[in-house]
Amino acid sequence: STPSEMVPAGLSLGASVLCLLAWARLAPADRVYIHPFHLLVYSKSSCDQLEKPRAESPPDPTFTPVPIQAKSSAVDEQALREQLVRATQQLEAEERLRAVKVGVLLNFMGFHMYKMLSETRSAASGAVLSPVALFGTLTSFYLGALDPTASRLQAFLGVPGEDQGCTSRLDGHKVLSALQTIQGLLVAQGGAGSRARLLLSTVVGLFTAPGLRLKQPFVQGLSSISPVTLSRSLDLSTDPDLAAEKINRFMQAVTGWEMGRPLTGVNPDSTLLFNTYVHFQGKMKGFSLLPGLQEFRVDNTTSVSVPMLSGIGTFHYWSDTQNNLSVTRVPLSANACLLLIRPHHAPDLQQVEALTFQHNFLSLMKNLSPRAIRLTMPQLTLKGSYDLQDLLAQTKLPALLGAEANLGKISDANLRVGKVLNSVLFELKADEGEQPTESAPLPAGPEVLEVTLNSPFLLAVLERDSAALHFLGRVSNPLSAA
């Protein structure tokens, strides 16, 4: 098969990655050969444009971000959702293929970074990570980078630079556009008139030292991954804690989101902070909130009382006796599903996490089969925040965005990047408007399987068309922020 026929969405991620790696190693002796990532790299015509002498192209226009106290309008999440849906309405085959390719890359990186994140947190604490936001943040830096930083970021994103020629170079705009498609596919419900059951909003905050000038093409380039990009300046050096507090207050005012682990301890030397904030809200059709609070066993000695949801339906399910885990797949929309992974024995959560959250994760899906199930699980509000700089240091790449990084397409100033924060607010609740009908009698006896998630479990949100994993999470205590 040719690279352009690559990786249908149903193919397991492990197989997809192997295909990609095999193509990446094809010998370039035959120049007819198409670059394995040809949908993600610069075309010949773009390269001709880029390689024109610099004298012909004027310097990029720049601007100074307004002070953080300047008035800002609130984020309209419904409008953001509609914008995402519109972006998927007339997708061409090539754009869908591009989304699949980027889905493979972001899943691979998501598992890698989730492992780093879970190693820094104790098993008793929760974790929630957005592979899409993570990949989008690093692609945004790639968009603003010059060599050698750009080549290092390209390799880290999973696209080998091969012969170092222009047509081997990643086109950051194409990748961000594919990420927008992936986000749109998640929230699209089919018809325009259908009620939204899923919301997904991404807001980027660029916080700079006063007087620092940002390049307009860079900031405009971020609009596909985040239509709301807020550039603000403030004093980062005199009182770093006060600076962090101001940023948290500003983001809270603009979004209305209560994020976990607000930003603290800004490095006084930094001149740029790049923060990505993601809000996901899912409503589960046919589920209702149980009256009163129910017990959730955090560990052998601790229980908490939490609101629980319950619903009966035909869900895909698999009990893996060999590895002591079960997987339940619950549809969230036409394209999206929630994957719930529960260890048979609560203390085995870390082993189950290490076993399932890896590159061949999607191959688990082939084992699932439909079952009539009564599913009971906590209503969820998960909050997670992590600094990509910490995760990069763990992957032995602490200098990738460090003092030596060449980010000349973001600003002509000698940038010092401080924290690169990804913050996630993940909410799952009952769809009160779509109560299960009481009129349909359920079969008597053992036909309905009871699945109750009242002890620590794992979750993932999968968008099927691109096979992209939007969230990976560990629920250790539904009441605590990660």
Secondary structure, DSSP 8 states (H G I E B T S, - for coil): --GGG---TTS-HHHHHHHHHHHHTS-TTSTT---TTTTTB--HHHHHHHTS-GGGS----EE--EETTS------HHHHHHHHHHHTTT--HHHHHHHHHHHHHHHHHHHHHHHHHHHHS-TTS-EEE-HHHHHHHHHHHHHT--TTHHHHHHHHTT---TT-SGGGSB-HHHHHHHHHHHHHHHH--SSTTS---EEEEEEEEEEE-TT--EEHHHHHHGGGT-SEEEEEE---SS-HHHHHHHHHHHHHHHH----SS------TT-SEEEEEEEEEEEEETTEEE-SS-EEEE-SSS-EEEE-EEEEEEEEEEEEETTTTEEEEEEE-SSSEEEEEEEESSGGGHHHHHHHHSSTTGGGGGGG-EEEEEEEEEE-EEEEEEEEHHHHHHHTT-TTTTSTT---TTT-SS---EEEEEEEEEEEEEE-TTS---SSS----GGGSEEEE--S-EEEEEEETTTTEEEEEEEES-TTS--
